[in-house]
């Protein structure tokens, strides 16, 4: 018998738990889903071998007790909390999986985890996760065939499926809204292009975009992720001349989002006085020059240099009710918190909305006397608000990895990423059975 402890019952756990329950009887697994909200935890389970428990991770004694009973822990908590779970897993000699980026704190445990003979597998969701595995498969194929990789680009986007796209933004939140609002902050974005280091300050990020076209789905625009440089060593491409990773949106989104950045609405570093009594119109006016005669609309146009005939851009702003007299109602709010509140009113998925995950890699490599460019793309569509592509592409690779660890198929120890063939080959192969597959195309 094996005990699996899933800590956190957020949206992506739906497919994770369904998958684990499918194997529970034949493999003699027991699954415990723990969350601060016991009703949420109960809503995620359906199998006879599953149970839901209330668990506050601040109650360290209780957390330690539950981890000590497990053979494998899956932490679905926010990334900064994984370290507390990881240390207890190390103490009780329990394997661990997370879908989050590997932090420096977790990386520092690597030798201790190896010494204990444990596997702490991180970045095994969508992005990070499927992006790593699909990229490494392609990289290793090219290298084993004698190719030298010169350029690597990779983009991922959580978007709306075409039938659900809502003009003028063609976008709604398919994941954590706060992460969308704060995207790109925390220092200059950095990458390497044709051998030259490039840096983009935050206030210019959303005007430095790249247009990408994917067969049958049209054009997308991509903006750079915060740090692409570290993936040269992760992917074993230390000599690569271009390393660029980014996020996908539909064309026009970034120009609109740049207005929020220029206004200062994405700032999360200070609190607005009396924010709970402020109207949305007053919130926008807070960032504009004082002028008793001009309306908020006129001042905004002048400040952001929006021409009268720039109908598309103005429609984007009006569609969010930015000039309404609705009261915000959030005490001690930062500008970013208020912007998130405004956007959630319009960008929350409706019951019938379907999302779409788009992932795209471009590799340019040399082989003998030829220079070859290959594109690899994956598009996965959700069914509705409850069964999203985002939850499926995060939860399924994580679930498959759990099974492989419990089977002993994954033998690597330490705090690891899914970048070896031992991990990515079986997971990518099984993901194809769920319709998550890549189409490769050599460009003429």
NORZITA-V382613 format. One record per backbone hydrogen bond with DSSP energy under -1.0 kcal/mol. CO is the residue of the C=O (numbers start at 1). NH is the residue of the N-H. If there is no record, write none. Layout:
CO|NH + CO|NH
This chain:
2|30 + 3|71 + 3|72 + 4|32 + 5|74 + 6|34 + 7|76 + 10|13 + 11|14 + 13|17 + 14|18 + 15|19 + 16|20 + 17|21 + 18|22 + 23|27 + 24|29 + 28|2 + 30|4 + 31|51 + 32|6 + 33|53 + 34|8 + 35|55 + 37|41 + 38|42 + 39|43 + 47|50 + 49|31 + 51|33 + 53|35 + 56|59 + 58|60 + 59|63 + 60|64 + 61|65 + 62|66 + 63|67 + 64|68 + 67|70 + 71|95 + 72|5 + 73|97 + 74|7 + 78|81 + 79|82 + 81|85 + 82|86 + 83|87 + 84|88 + 85|89 + 86|90 + 87|91 + 88|92 + 89|94 + 95|73 + 96|121 + 97|75 + 98|124 + 100|123 + 103|107 + 104|108 + 106|109 + 107|110 + 109|113 + 110|114 + 111|115 + 112|116 + 113|118 + 114|117 + 118|414 + 119|96 + 120|416 + 121|98 + 125|130 + 126|131 + 128|125 + 129|133 + 130|134 + 131|135 + 132|136 + 133|137 + 134|138 + 135|139 + 136|140 + 137|141 + 138|142 + 139|143 + 140|144 + 141|145 + 142|147 + 143|146 + 148|366 + 150|241 + 150|242 + 151|364 + 152|244 + 153|362 + 154|246 + 155|360 + 156|248 + 157|358 + 159|356 + 161|164 + 166|170 + 176|180 + 177|181 + 178|182 + 180|183 + 182|185 + 189|200 + 190|228 + 191|198 + 192|243 + 193|196 + 196|193 + 198|191 + 200|189 + 201|204 + 202|205 + 204|207 + 205|208 + 210|222 + 212|220 + 214|217 + 214|218 + 218|214 + 220|212 + 221|249 + 222|210 + 223|247 + 226|190 + 228|231 + 229|232 + 230|234 + 231|235 + 232|237 + 237|240 + 241|195 + 242|152 + 243|192 + 244|154 + 245|225 + 246|156 + 247|223 + 249|221 + 250|253 + 252|256 + 253|257 + 254|258 + 257|261 + 258|262 + 259|263 + 260|264 + 260|265 + 264|267 + 267|336 + 272|275 + 274|277 + 276|329 + 278|328 + 279|283 + 280|284 + 281|285 + 282|286 + 284|287 + 285|288 + 295|299 + 296|300 + 297|301 + 298|302 + 299|303 + 300|304 + 301|306 + 307|310 + 309|311 + 310|314 + 311|315 + 312|316 + 313|317 + 314|318 + 315|319 + 317|320 + 317|322 + 318|321 + 321|324 + 324|281 + 326|280 + 333|272 + 334|338 + 335|339 + 336|340 + 337|341 + 338|342 + 339|343 + 340|344 + 343|346 + 343|347 + 347|173 + 350|353 + 351|385 + 354|161 + 355|382 + 356|159 + 357|380 + 358|157 + 359|378 + 360|155 + 361|376 + 362|153 + 363|374 + 364|150 + 364|151 + 365|372 + 366|148 + 367|370 + 370|367 + 372|365 + 373|443 + 374|363 + 375|441 + 376|361 + 377|439 + 378|359 + 380|357 + 387|383 + 387|384 + 388|392 + 389|393 + 390|394 + 391|395 + 392|396 + 394|398 + 395|399 + 396|400 + 397|401 + 398|402 + 399|403 + 400|404 + 401|405 + 402|406 + 403|407 + 404|409 + 404|410 + 414|120 + 416|122 + 417|419 + 420|423 + 420|424 + 421|425 + 423|427 + 424|428 + 425|429 + 426|430 + 427|431 + 428|432 + 430|433 + 431|434 + 431|436 + 432|435 + 439|377 + 441|375
